[in-house]
């Protein structure tokens, strides 16, 4: 079992973590995965549980899904978005897009170029997050900064967690045979189950989690699995207190948070389950 890099006294620190597969345009839906996380104390080990898997459409529905509340409201919030949250360039691409593409070119996990013209909805969502008190950064939440939103990218995370030589090609694209993408989608589902068992044994699943790992491809299912991966990136980052994460880029021009390389994984035996 992986051990938490953070241990508190007898009073548990709690987080609400969110993974969001955010649609860049106005027509498609957003996948959302919510996780409650309790930091280890001197009396109890770290624990986490998936609160919800949802698929929503539109800004208002998204923020309603993210406004999850319980009687024991978490102290901190860390939301991980598969979408650009910071961009200042009017054209071309951000520096971070080039950095990630160079680092993962061999595995075909490069970034799409991001500029102000290409990503209006993600940047609109980011502005609303900032207006509601979220810091757009890869830093961990603190008392002075209890709400954080970060950009993540599932493909590089899976490359590193699973030791892939090439990304799982489960996205349906022109020119990619349907049978190929369906087979890769099934591999993603099996691999995600194995990853959770190996690296996140302290994570309790939601009643809907198993169904997402056995249902045949549909776009809402794909979006929710991508959101689950985003939430795991957030959980990994918080659980290990940032010590096993890497940040490409910077807060001023754009950044992407990703797990460290497979050789740096602590414990477990994450692998691609073919």
SVG drawing of the C-alpha trace seen along z (x, -y; Angstrom):
<svg xmlns="http://www.w3.org/2000/svg" viewBox="-27 -38 40 47">
<polyline fill="none" stroke="black" stroke-width="0.4" points="0.0,0.0 1.3,-3.4 1.9,-5.6 0.8,-9.2 3.6,-11.7 1.5,-13.9 0.5,-12.9 -1.4,-15.2 -2.2,-15.0 -5.4,-13.5 -7.5,-16.1 -8.0,-14.9 -7.5,-17.4 -10.1,-16.8 -10.2,-17.6 -12.9,-17.6 -11.1,-16.6 -12.6,-16.9 -11.6,-15.6 -13.3,-17.3 -13.1,-16.3 -14.1,-19.7 -15.6,-20.2 -13.9,-23.0 -17.0,-23.8 -20.6,-24.6 -22.2,-21.4 -20.5,-18.5 -20.9,-17.4 -18.4,-17.4 -17.4,-14.4 -17.0,-14.9 -15.6,-12.7 -15.7,-13.8 -13.5,-12.3 -13.4,-12.9 -9.9,-12.5 -8.8,-12.4 -5.1,-12.9 -3.5,-10.3 -3.4,-11.2 -1.3,-9.7 -4.4,-7.5 -5.9,-6.7 -4.4,-6.0 -5.3,-8.1 -8.6,-7.3 -10.6,-8.4 -13.9,-7.6 -15.5,-8.4 -18.5,-10.6 -20.0,-10.8 -19.5,-10.1 -21.6,-12.5 -22.0,-13.8 -23.4,-17.3 -23.9,-19.8 -23.3,-23.6 -21.6,-25.9 -24.4,-26.1 -24.8,-22.3 -21.0,-21.9 -20.8,-24.3 -23.8,-22.8 -22.0,-19.4 -18.9,-20.9 -20.8,-22.5 -21.0,-19.2 -21.5,-19.6 -21.8,-17.3 -22.3,-17.9 -18.6,-17.4 -17.6,-19.9 -14.0,-19.4 -11.5,-22.1 -9.7,-22.2 -10.6,-21.8 -8.4,-20.7 -10.0,-20.5 -8.1,-19.0 -9.3,-20.0 -8.4,-18.3 -8.6,-21.7 -6.4,-24.9 -7.0,-27.2 -4.3,-29.7 -3.5,-31.3 -2.2,-34.7 -1.2,-34.2 -3.6,-35.4 -2.2,-33.1 0.0,-30.1 0.5,-27.8 1.5,-28.2 5.1,-27.4 3.7,-24.5 2.1,-22.9 5.5,-22.6 7.1,-21.3 4.5,-18.5 4.5,-17.6 8.3,-17.3 8.3,-15.2 5.7,-12.8 6.2,-12.9 7.5,-9.3 4.3,-8.0 2.1,-10.2 0.8,-12.1 1.4,-15.7 -0.9,-18.6 -3.3,-20.4 -2.1,-24.0 -3.9,-26.5 -4.5,-30.2 -7.2,-32.7 -9.1,-32.1 -9.2,-28.3 -10.2,-27.8 -12.9,-30.4 -15.0,-28.1 -12.2,-26.6 -10.9,-30.1 -14.4,-31.3 -14.7,-28.5 -11.2,-29.4 -12.3,-33.0 -15.4,-31.9 -13.3,-29.6 -10.9,-32.5 -13.8,-34.8 -15.1,-32.2 -11.8,-32.1 -9.9,-29.4 -6.1,-29.9 -5.1,-28.6 -1.9,-26.9 -0.3,-23.5 0.4,-24.3 -1.3,-22.4 -4.1,-24.1 -3.2,-25.9 -5.1,-27.8 -4.4,-31.0 -5.3,-29.3 -7.9,-26.7 -9.2,-26.3 -7.0,-25.3 -7.7,-24.4 -5.0,-22.9 -4.7,-21.8 -4.0,-18.1 -3.7,-15.8 -4.8,-12.1 -2.6,-10.7 0.8,-11.6 -0.5,-10.5 -1.4,-7.1 1.9,-6.9 3.8,-7.4 1.6,-5.3 1.3,-2.4 4.7,-2.6 3.2,-2.8 5.3,-3.0 2.3,-4.5 -0.9,-6.0 -4.1,-4.0 -5.9,-4.9 -9.4,-4.8 -10.5,-8.1 -12.8,-7.8 -11.1,-9.7 -11.4,-9.8 -9.2,-7.1 -9.0,-5.0 -10.9,-1.7 -13.9,-1.4 -12.7,2.1 -9.4,0.6 -10.7,-2.2 -13.2,0.2 -10.5,2.7 -8.3,-0.1 -11.3,-1.4 -11.7,2.0 -7.9,2.0 -8.3,-1.4 -11.1,-0.1 -9.1,2.9 -6.0,0.8 -7.8,-1.8 -9.1,1.0 -5.6,2.3 -4.1,-1.2 -6.7,-1.9 -5.9,1.5 -2.1,0.9 -1.6,-2.7 -4.9,-3.8 -5.8,-0.9 -7.2,-3.3 -9.8,-4.6 -13.3,-3.3 -15.4,-3.2 -18.8,-4.6 -21.7,-2.3 -21.4,-3.6 -17.6,-3.0 -17.7,0.7 -20.3,0.0 -18.1,-2.6 -15.3,0.1 -17.5,2.7 -19.9,0.6 -19.2,0.6 -18.0,-2.7 -20.3,-5.7 -19.1,-9.3 -20.6,-10.0 -18.8,-6.9 -15.5,-8.0 -15.9,-11.5 -16.5,-10.1 -13.5,-7.8 -11.3,-10.7 -12.7,-12.7 -11.9,-9.7 -8.3,-9.8 -8.2,-13.6 -9.5,-13.0 -6.8,-10.4 -4.1,-12.9 -5.5,-15.3 -5.6,-12.5 -2.0,-11.4 -0.8,-15.0 -2.4,-15.6 -1.8,-12.2 2.0,-12.5 2.0,-16.2 3.3,-17.0 6.5,-15.0 5.7,-12.6 4.3,-15.2 5.9,-17.2 4.7,-20.5 5.4,-21.6 5.2,-25.3 4.3,-28.0 1.4,-29.7 1.8,-32.9 1.6,-31.4 0.0,-28.0 1.0,-24.7 0.2,-21.0 0.4,-18.9 1.3,-15.2 2.5,-12.3 6.2,-11.6 7.7,-8.9 7.0,-5.2 10.5,-4.6 9.6,-7.0 6.4,-5.3 6.4,-4.3 5.1,-0.7 2.6,1.1 3.0,2.5 1.0,0.4 0.8,1.9 -1.1,2.0 -3.6,4.8 -3.9,6.2"/>
</svg>
